[in-house]
């Protein structure tokens, strides 16, 4: 019983990942993967695991990545097929956190990412307001961006790039965007991590745009009270939630997500293929 309050079992975790495999695997394939494991369920202790377990089956692929943080070379898991995904579920890796880069070109992110994290009493509806500002900002630059729930408290915005760009360009660009939003909406947005600044505001976390960081994968389960999922949402859904003041419109559990995918397909698919260039001032 990995989610005691909702009665969600390990068998249901394995079943969910087996059924969502076709949809989630393109977002995991060839990306170094950090596992977040909850062997005793979401109310018990957990740990992050970067090194792929040494007891892995022979058919689990790995990739050596130099960490540069006194850890040397780390063999990360690659989750490229359904069998590996089910094996990870069996390990109680409830959450899957891939790199923003592909393993063969680890210094080149494929997206620009913003994690919108509300500081209470702010909530996901405040994140919607900030997300819509980001959408409009990038639309003014002829760039498309896509939204997904974090599956926890907030919203995450991805700007597909899939071009020849480095973190030395994307990270300062993301920071500049966050700071610009903070100047425009000082009562709503904060771009600095200090907790004393975040009460009642939305942190636009630009720091995820880093070779050494990971972000929860779209369609990953989250270790909350209920088996919620990081779920792609349309901008119409974001607008509707903000207009109605209804945060429940952006909360999805495992079975909800499977039904959404059957009905709508993968709303995050364009993130994998859409090629866009940051403005030339990205590094300034």
For each residue, the residues with C-beta under 8 A, 3 or more apart:
1: 4 7 8 9 10 41
2: 8 9 10 13 38 41 42 92 94
3: 6 7 8 41 42 225 226 227
4: 1 7 41 42 43
5: 225 226
6: 3 225 226 227
7: 1 3 4
8: 1 2 3 12 13 226 227 254
9: 1 2 12 13
10: 1 2 13 14 89 90 92
11: 14 15
12: 8 9 15 16 227 254
13: 2 8 9 10 16 17 89 92 94 221 227
14: 10 11 17 18 86 89 90
15: 11 12 18 19
16: 12 13 19 20 89 221 227 254 258
17: 13 14 20 21 24 85 86 88 89 221
18: 14 15 21 82 85 86 89
19: 15 16 258
20: 16 17 23 24 219 257 258 261
21: 17 18 24 25 82 85 86
22: 25 82
23: 20 26 219 261 266
24: 17 20 21 27 28 85 96 217 218 219 220
25: 21 22 28 29 79 80 81 82 85
26: 23 29 266 269 272
27: 24 31 98 217 218 219 268 271 272
28: 24 25 31 33 79 80 85 96 98 217
29: 25 26 78 79 80
30: 78 80 102 103 104
31: 27 28 78 79 98 99 101 102 103
32: 63 65 76 77 78 98 99 101 103 106
33: 28 76 77 78 79 96 97 98 99 214
34: 48 49 50 76 97 98 214
35: 48 49 50 77 88 91 93 95 96 97
36: 46 47 48 49 93 94 95 96 97 223
37: 46 47 48 49 91 92 93 94
38: 2 41 42 44 46 92 94 223
39: 44 92
40: 43 44 45
41: 1 2 3 4 38 44 92
42: 2 3 4 38 46 94 223 224 225
43: 4 40
44: 38 39 40 41
45: 40
46: 36 37 38 42 223
47: 36 37
48: 34 35 36 37 97
49: 34 35 36 37 52 53 93
50: 34 35 67 71 74 76
51: 54 74 75 76
52: 49 56 60 62 75 76 77
53: 49 56 91
54: 51
55:
56: 52 53 60 62 77 87
57: 60 87
58:
59: 83 84
60: 52 56 57 77 78 84 87
61: 77 78 80 84
62: 52 56 75 76 77 78
63: 32 75 76 78 103
64: 73 74 75 76
65: 32 73 74 76 103 106
66: 72 73 74
67: 50 70 71 72 73 74 212
68: 212
69: 212
70: 67
71: 50 67 74
72: 66 67
73: 64 65 66 67
74: 50 51 64 65 66 67 71
75: 51 52 62 63 64
76: 32 33 34 50 51 52 62 63 64 65 103
77: 32 33 35 52 56 60 61 62 84 88
78: 29 30 31 32 33 60 61 62 63 84 103
79: 25 28 29 31 33 84 85 88 96 98
80: 25 28 29 30 61 84
81: 25 84 85
82: 18 21 22 25 85 86
83: 59 86 87
84: 59 60 61 77 78 79 80 81 87 88
85: 17 18 21 24 25 28 79 81 82 88 89
86: 14 17 18 21 82 83 89 90
87: 56 57 60 83 84 90 91
88: 17 35 77 79 84 85 91 93 96
89: 10 13 14 16 17 18 85 86 92 93
90: 10 14 86 87
91: 35 37 53 87 88
92: 2 10 13 37 38 39 41 89
93: 35 36 37 49 88 89 96
94: 2 13 36 37 38 42 221 222 223
95: 35 36 216 220 221 222 223
96: 24 28 33 35 36 79 88 93 216 217 220
97: 33 34 35 36 48 214 215 216 217 220
98: 27 28 31 32 33 34 79 214 215 217
99: 31 32 33 102 103 106 211 214
100: 109 110 111 113 208 209 213 214 215
101: 31 32 105 106 107 108 109 110 211
102: 30 31 99 105 106 108 110
103: 30 31 32 63 65 76 78 99 106
104: 30
105: 101 102 108
106: 32 65 99 101 102 103 211
107: 101 166 167 211
108: 101 102 105 164 165 166
109: 100 101 112 113 161 165 166 167 170 209 211
110: 100 101 102 160 161 162 272
111: 100 158 159 160 161 162 271
112: 109 158 159 161 170 173 174 209 278
113: 100 109 156 157 158 159 174 208 209 215
114: 134 156 157 158 174 177 178 204 205 206 208
115: 150 154 156 203 204 205 208 215
116: 127 130 131 154 155 156 157 202 203 204 205
117: 127 150 153 154 198 202 203 205
118: 122 123 124 126 127 153 154 201 202 203
119: 122 190 195 198 199 200 201 202 203
120: 123 199 200
121: 199 200
122: 118 119 126 127 188 200 201 202
123: 118 120 126 127 153 247
124: 118 127 128 149 153 154 155 241 247 250
125: 128 129 241 242 245 246 247
126: 118 122 123 129 130 188 201 202
127: 116 117 118 122 123 124 130 131 154 155 202
128: 124 125 131 132 155 238 239 241 242 250
129: 125 126 132 133 188 202 242
130: 116 126 127 133 134 155 181 185 188 189 202 204
131: 116 127 128 134 135 147 155 157 238
132: 128 129 135 136 235 238 239 242
133: 129 130 136 137 181 184 185
134: 114 130 131 137 138 145 157 177 181 204
135: 131 132 138 139 145 147 157 235
136: 132 133 139 140
137: 133 134 140 141 177 180 181
138: 134 135 141 143 144 145 159
139: 135 136 142 143 144
140: 136 137
141: 137 138 279
142: 139
143: 138 139 159 276 278
144: 138 139 159 160 270 274 276
145: 134 135 138 157 158 159 160
146: 157 158 159 160 232 267 268 270 271
147: 131 135 155 156 157 158 232 233 234 235 238
148: 155 156 158 218 230 231 232 233 268
149: 124 154 155 156 228 229 230 231 233 250 251 252
150: 115 117 153 154 155 156 216 222 230
151: 216 220 221 222 224 228 229 230 231 252
152: 222 224 228
153: 117 118 123 124 150
154: 115 116 117 118 124 127 149 150 202
155: 116 124 127 128 130 131 147 148 149 150 238 250
156: 113 114 115 116 147 148 149 150 215 216 230
157: 113 114 116 131 134 135 145 146 147
158: 111 112 113 114 145 146 147 148 268 271
159: 111 112 113 138 143 144 145 146 276
160: 110 111 144 145 146 270 271 272 273 274 275 276
161: 109 110 111 112 165 170 275 276 277 278
162: 110 111 272 273 274 275 276
163: 275 276 277
164: 108
165: 108 109 161 169 170 277 278 282
166: 107 108 109 169 170
167: 107 109 170 171 209 210 211
168: 171 172 283
169: 165 166 172 173 278 282 283
170: 109 112 161 165 166 167 173 174 209 278 282
171: 167 168 174 175 206 207 209 210
172: 168 169 175 176 282 283 284
173: 112 169 170 176 177 209 278 282 283
174: 112 113 114 170 171 177 178 206 209
175: 171 172 178 179 191 206 207
176: 172 173 179 180 284
177: 114 134 137 173 174 180 181 204 206
178: 114 174 175 181 182 189 191 204 205 206
179: 175 176 182 183 191
180: 137 176 177 183 184
181: 130 133 134 137 177 178 184 185 189 191 204
182: 178 179 185 186 189 190 191 204
183: 179 180 186
184: 133 180 181 189
185: 130 133 181 182 188 189
186: 182 183 189
187: 201
188: 122 126 129 130 185 201 202
189: 130 178 181 182 184 185 186 201 202 204
190: 119 182 197 198 201 202 203 204
191: 175 178 179 181 182 203 204 206
192: 197
193: 203 205 207
194: 197 198
195: 119 198
196: 199
197: 190 192 194 201
198: 117 119 190 194 195 201 203
199: 119 120 121 196
200: 119 120 121 122
201: 118 119 122 126 187 188 189 190 197 198
202: 116 117 118 119 122 126 127 129 130 154 188 189 190
203: 115 116 117 118 119 190 191 193 198
204: 114 115 116 130 134 177 178 181 182 189 190 191
205: 114 115 116 117 178 193 208
206: 114 171 174 175 177 178 191 209
207: 171 175 193 210 213
208: 100 113 114 115 205 213 214 215
209: 100 109 112 113 167 170 171 173 174 206 213
210: 167 171 207 213
211: 99 101 106 107 109 167
212: 67 68 69
213: 100 207 208 209 210
214: 33 34 97 98 99 100 208
215: 97 98 100 113 115 156 208
216: 95 96 97 150 151 156 220 222 230
217: 24 27 28 96 97 98 220 230
218: 24 27 148 230 231 232 268 271
219: 20 23 24 27 229 230 231 257
220: 24 95 96 97 151 216 217 229 230
221: 13 16 17 94 95 151 227 228 229 254
222: 94 95 150 151 152 216 227 228 229 230
223: 36 38 42 46 94 95
224: 42 151 152 227 228
225: 3 5 6 42
226: 3 5 6 8 253
227: 3 6 8 12 13 16 221 222 224 253 254
228: 149 151 152 221 222 224 251 252 253
229: 149 151 219 220 221 222 252 253 254 256 257
230: 148 149 150 151 156 216 217 218 219 220 222
231: 148 149 151 218 219 250 252 256 257 260
232: 146 147 148 218 266 267 268
233: 147 148 149 237 238 250 267
234: 147 237 238 267
235: 132 135 147 238 239
236: 239 240
237: 233 234 240 241 249 250
238: 128 131 132 147 155 233 234 235 241 242 250
239: 128 132 235 236 242 243
240: 236 237 243 244 246 249
241: 124 125 128 237 238 244 245 246 247 249 250
242: 125 128 129 132 238 239 245
243: 239 240
244: 240 241 249
245: 125 241 242
246: 125 240 241 249
247: 123 124 125 241 250 251
248: 251
249: 237 240 241 244 246
250: 124 128 149 155 231 233 237 238 241 247
251: 149 228 247 248
252: 149 151 228 229 231 256 257 260
253: 226 227 228 229 256 257
254: 8 12 16 221 227 229 257 258
255: 258 259
256: 229 231 252 253 259 260
257: 20 219 229 231 252 253 254 260 261
258: 16 19 20 254 255 261 262
259: 255 256 262 263
260: 231 252 256 257 263 264
261: 20 23 257 258 264 265 266
262: 258 259
263: 259 260
264: 260 261 267
265: 261 269
266: 23 26 232 261 269
267: 146 232 233 234 264
268: 27 146 148 158 218 232 271 272
269: 26 265 266 272 273
270: 144 146 160 273 274
271: 27 111 146 158 160 218 268 274
272: 26 27 110 160 162 268 269
273: 160 162 269 270
274: 144 160 162 270 271
275: 160 161 162 163
276: 143 144 159 160 161 162 163
277: 161 163 165
278: 112 143 161 165 169 170 173 282
279: 141 282
280:
281: 284
282: 165 169 170 172 173 278 279
283: 168 169 172 173
284: 172 176 281
